[in-house]
Amino acid sequence: MGETHGGEGSFEDMLKAMLGEDAAREIMEQMRTGGLDPSEQLDKLMNPATYGQMLAQIQAMLSSTGEGAVNWKVGEQVARDALSKKSGTAVSATVGERVRATLSAASLWLDPVTDIGPCQGPNQAWSRFDFLARCQPTFQALAEPVGANVARAFRTALEAQMDAIPGDVFANLGATTTRMMDSMIASLLGMQYGAGLAELAEISFGTSDSGMPLADGHTAALVPANIAAFAEGIDDGADEVEVFVAVREQAAARLYSQVPWLRPQVLDAVAAYSGQIRIDMEEIENQIRSAGFDLQNMAEINLAEVFESEPNETQKAMLAKLEHTLSLVEGWVNVVSLNAVISQLPHAVALSELFARRNATQSPVNRVFGPLVGLEIAPRRMREAAAFWRMATAKLTVAERDALWNHPDLLPTPEQLTHPENFFETPESDAVADELDAFLVQLLDEAAAQGEGDAENDGGTEGGGPAR
């Protein structure tokens, strides 16, 4: 039977076709080390009772896919390896103390210009590895839906192209071939997402660059190495950059920690959009064909090119809603941050404009996350949102302006964002104000009732920390 299938040479050719020359050679060596004769393996493949040992060797080489379509163990390792090659040092005690002090001062500067209370979590100084550890869970949750779609598309394309490989081996492997393909695809996606995570860790300044709340839990944090790298090219006011970033970070932390509906709505919208992204099967087939089934070549596949360029109507509506919310967040952060530092930093206005340009052209969300999940947020809405919040600051009290975050229905519509004067100057403006007043009264009544109930339940016990 070994002669029928060509012996060891045919078996190695099969592995090369599936996994690439280097991986095939390593598997062959592992099999020989384990006491298996590769020349006999095709015979064993035809006998379900005897090929378990060989398949265990192959599975050990490929590793498991984990619980999802993306092998996040591979992704984390790829990210850590990439960061180690560039800068693996932890934040020094001196830098950490300085950053925490800067974040504390930034929070105090914000107190007079916003009615939204400070973030109750700790102020932290992160290394790039810290950023990776704290932000990977959210990144993973957002990328998993589109990763599952891409994995299904890759498996379909691979199964179709398996017919081009000579011999009848795959017909006998059955479910094993499926597991091997799933493992290969999961590892491929893990490598792609891991590289993206590493890049995100190298360019993000804090927990929520451009409004995307990547860090889980309530905290304000800066990545001083990234801020220092960004400030190197700034001639005027370079020493002020970290202070300005700290104010922006604290403003975003206040919003996401004190507005309970905001973070879930943003993350749910991203996940929902990602789950409906359509895959270009023809492009995937072309890329697999070009890679020649070689894992090393397939690792270079560009995920950004496999997404359908034109979203459907449902996706357009989802994206518009998400873009609107993130624009409002970023616009509010811009305006409140500038108001907080205008009398504190000599280059406050220039820094505000600098970060507006960064968010429009080099936003971490669009630069890294977008290509991996097919999501691009148009930056033009951020400037329109900032104009709205400036007008709101001029026409309302600070408390009235920030109370608009109490419920998404109180915020301006996309049409009102385009023409903010309509939000304040329409004949219905008095009705809007009355509705807001009534809503605030209701919230205060509910809070008072809740407080009385809590007092009865705990028997009047004093103390207790903030809710988590």
N, C-alpha and C positions, 0 to 999 in steps of 0.2 A: 504493500500500500504506500510505503514511503517513496517507492520509485514512481508510482502513479502521480504523486503530487510534487515530485522534484526534490524531496528531502529537505535538508537544512537550508539550502539556497532559496527555495520557494517560500519557506516559512519566514526567513529574514526579509525577503522581498515584500511579503505581505505586511510585515511590521513597518518597513520603510514607507510603504505606500500610505499607511494609516497615520504614522507618528513622526516620520522624518528619519533621516539616516542616523543622527546622533542618539535619539531616543531608542531606536531599534537596536543599535549596537549595545547600548547600556543594558537593555532588557536581556539580550542574548547572553551577555556576560554574567548578569545576575542569575540567569537560569543555570548556566554551567556551574557557577559557584554553589548553587543550591542542589547540585547533583542531578540536574535535568539535562537530557540530551536533546538539543534543539532539532536535530535531524529526525527525532521520533515524534515531534509535537503535532505535526499535521495528522499523523495516524491517530494520536490520542484525541485530537479535536473531533474526529469522527466517532469517538466512543464516549458518550456522556459520563460514563462511570469512571473515567481515568483522567479527564483533563482538568479537574479541580485544582490540583497543585500548580499547574502552569498558569491557570487563570489568576490564582492568588498572587503569583509573582507579578503578572502584568498589572493587576489592580493595585498592588503595593507601589509599583513604579508610578502609576498615574495618580494615585491618592484618591480619596473619596470626594464626592461633589458637595458634601455637607447637606444641609437641610433645604437649600434653595438652588436656584438656577445659577448663582454666582458663588464660586469658591472664595469666600471672604478670608479664609486663612491664607490663601495664596495672595490675595489682594493686600492684606495687612503686611505680609512679609515683603512683597514688592515695594510697598510704600516705605517701610522701614529701611530697606536696603538702599533705596534712592536717597532718603534723607541722610543716611549714614555716610554716603559718599560726599556729601556737600558740607553738612554741619551737624554733628551729633552732640554738641555740647549742651549741657543743661544751663538754665538761667542761674547766674551767680547770685550769691546772697545780696551783694550790693545792688545789682540791677533789680532784683526782685523787690527789695525794700523801696527803691526809688519808684518803680512802677506802681506798687500798691499805694504809696503815698500820693502819687499823681492821680490815680483813680479816685482816691478819697477826696482830694481837693476838687476834682472835676465834678463830683456829685454835689459838693457844697455850692459850686458855681451855678449849678442847674436849679437849685432850690428856688431862687427868686423868679425864674423865667418859665417854670412849668408847675402845674398843679398836680401832676402825676408823681406819686411818691417814689422814693429811691428803691432800687433793687435790694431785696433783703438778703441776697446771697453774698458770698465772700468776694473780695477783690483779689485777682490772681494775676501772676506773671507766668506765661506759658512759654516753654520751648516749642519747637516745631513738633517734637514727639508728643508733647502734652496736647497740642492742638489735634493731632491725629487721634489720640486716645479718646479725647472728649467729644470730638465731632464725627467720628466714624459711625456710631450708631444711627444718628440722624441721616447722614449721607447714605448709609446702607438702606435705611427704610425708604428713602426717596428714589434710589436707583434700582431697587429690587423689582418693581413692576415692569419697567422697561427692559431690565435684564432678562426677565422671564420671557418676554416677547422675542427678544433677540435670540435667546437660547433655542426657543421653539423653531424659529426661522432657520437658524444654523443647522439644527438637527435635520429638518426637512431637506435642506440643500445638500447636506452631507449624505443622507440616505439616497438621494437621487443620483449623486455622483459616485456612490459605491459601485454601481453597475459597471463603471468603466474599469474597475480593477479585475484582472483575470482570475479565473478559478471560482470554485463554488464554496469557498471557506466560510464566507459571511452567512450563507444560508444555513450552515450548521452551527454557527455561534449563537444565533437567535438573540435572547435577552442580554447575553454578555456583550455583544456588539453595541447594543443600545446603552448599556452602562458605561462602556468605554467611551462612546461618543459623548455622552452626557458629562463624563468626567473631563474630557478634553475641552469641551465647550465651556464648562464651568471654570476651568483653570484659565482659559483664554480670557473670559470676561473678568475674572479676578485680577489678572495681570493688567488689563485695560483700566479697570476702576482703581486698582492700587496705584498706578502711575498718576491718575487724576487726583487721588487723595494726597499724594506726595506734593504735587504742584500746588494744590490748594493750601497745604500746610506751609508752603514756602512764600505765598503771596498774601495771605489773609492777615489783617491787622488785629482782629478780635473775634468775637463770637457771632457777629451778624453783619458782615460786610455786605453792603448794598441791600440791607433789609432781610436777607435770608437767615433765619435763626437756626444755625447749625448746632450750637451747643445745647445739650439736654440739661435741664435744670436751671435754676436761677443763679446766675453769676455774671460778673463783669470781669473780663480778662483781656489782656493785651499780649501780643507776640512781639517782644521788643526787637528781636533779630530782624523781623520783616519790616518793622517801622524804620529801623536804622538803615536798612538797605534802600528803602524808598527815599529816605531823607538825604541820601548821599548826593543826589543830583540837584538838590535845591540850594540855590545861592543865598536867598534872603529868607530868614526865619526858620532855618533848619532846626534850631534848638526848640522851636515852638511846635514842631510837628507832633511829637509824642503827646504833648499836652492837649493839642487839638483833637488828636485821635482818641485820647482818653475821654474827653467830653462827649464826642460822638458815641463812643462805646457805652458810656453810662446812660446817655439819652435813649439809645436803642434798648439797653437792658431794662430801663424803667418801663418802656412801652410794652415789651414782650413779657415782663414779669407781672405787671400790674393790670394789663388788659387781658382778662382770662380767655376771651374768645379768639384773640388775634393769632397766636402761634399755631393752635390746632387748625384754624381755617387756612393759613398759608401752607402748612405742610400737607394737609389733606388735598388742597387744590393741586399742588405739585405732583403728589402721588397719583391723583386721578388723571391728570393730564398725561403723565408718563405712561400709565397703564393703557392708554388708548393710542399711543404713537404707533403708526403703521410702518411696517418694515418693507423695504424695497428688495424683494426676493431676487430679482435679476442682478442687482448690485452685489448681494451676498454671494450668489453663485459665481459671479465674475471674480470676486476677491478670493474665494476658496480655490477656484481653478488656477488663479495666478500663484497662490501659495503652494499649490501642489501637494496638499495634505501634510505639509511639513509644519510641525508645531512652532518651530522657530520663525518661519515665515508668517504663519497665522497670527502670531503674537503682534505683528506689525499691522494687522488689519485695522483700518480707520473706521471706528464706529460712527463717526459723524456723517459718513457717506452712505450708511445703510438705512437712514431714516427717510421716509417719504417727505419731500420738501414742502408739499402743500397740505396743511392740516384740513380736516373735515370741519363742517359747520359746528359740531359739538365741541371739537377741540378749540376752534376759534373763540367760542363763547367762554370756555374754561380759561384760555390764555388771557383773554381780555379782562376777566374778573381778577385773575391772579396779578396781572400787570398793574391793574388799578390799585389793588390793595398794597402791593409792594411800593408803588409810586407814592402813595399817601404816607407810608411809613418813612421812606427815604426823604420825602419832602419835609415832613415834620422834624425829623432828626436834623436835617440841614438848617432849618430856620431856628429851631430851639438852640442848637449848638452855637450858631453864630451869635444869637442874642446873649448867650451865656459868656462868651469870650470877647465880645466886641470891645469891652472896656479893660480887658485883662491882657490881651495879646496885640502887639503892634501890627502884626501882619494877618489879623483875623480875617479880613475880607478876602485877601489874596489866598489864604489857606482854604477858605470856604469854596472859592472858585476852583482851586486846584483839585479838591476832592470831588466837586461836581463833574469836572472833566474826567477824573479817574473812573468814576462810576459809569460815565457814559462810554468810555473807550476801553477800559481795562478792568471792568468789574469782575471779581473772582467768579461770580455766579455765571456770567456769560462766557468768560474766558475758559473756565474749566468745567463747571457743572453742565453748562448748556450743551456742548458737543457730545457729552457722554449720555445724555438722556434726550437729546433733540429738542431742548427748550431754550428759547432765546427771548429775553425780556427787553422790549424796546425802551431805551433810556430817555426818549423825549418826554415821556410822561412824568419823569421825576422833576423836571424843571417846571412843568405846569403845576404839579402838586406843590412845589415850593412856593410858587406864586400864590396859590390858594391859601397856604398857611400864613404867608406874610399878610395877606388881606384879612384873614381871620384874626391875626394878632392885632391888626390896626382897628378892626371894627368891633371886636368882642373883648371881654376881660379874659385874662389867662385861664381862669376857672371855666368860663363858658367855652372857650376854644378847646381846651383839653377834654371837656365833658362830651365832645363829639365822639370820642373813642369809647364811650360807654356802651354803644350798640352800633353794629355796622349800618343799620338803617338811618342813623343820624349823620353819617358821613356823606360828603358830596357824591353825586353820581358822576360817571365819566363825562357826561355832557356839561355838568356844572364845573368839572375840573378844567375843561377846555375854556369855559367862560365863567370864571369864579364870581364875577360880579352878580351873576344871576342867582347865586346861592343866597346872597345877602339883600339884593335889591328888587326881587320879584314881589308882586303884591301879596304873595303867600309868606313873605319873610316873617311877619308877625305871628302867623300861625305856626311857623317852624319854631320860633322862639318859645311860643306857648307850649308846643309839644315837648320841647327840650326841658322846660321848667317842670312840666307835669311828670316827665320821665324821671327827673332828678328827685322830685318829691317822693315818687313811688319807691325809688331806690333807697332813699333815706329812711322811709317808713319800714321797708323790709329789713334794712340793716338794724334798725332799732328793735324790731320785733325779734330778730335773730339773736341780738345781744341779750334781750330779756330771757329768751329761752335758754341760752347758754348759761346764764347766771343761775337759773333754776336747776339746770342739769348738773352743774358742778358744785352746787351747794354754796355758791358764793366764794369759791376758792380763788385767790388772786394769783397772778403771775402767768407763766406759760409763754412759750416762744412763738414766733410767726408760723403760720400754716405753711406746710410744705406739700 
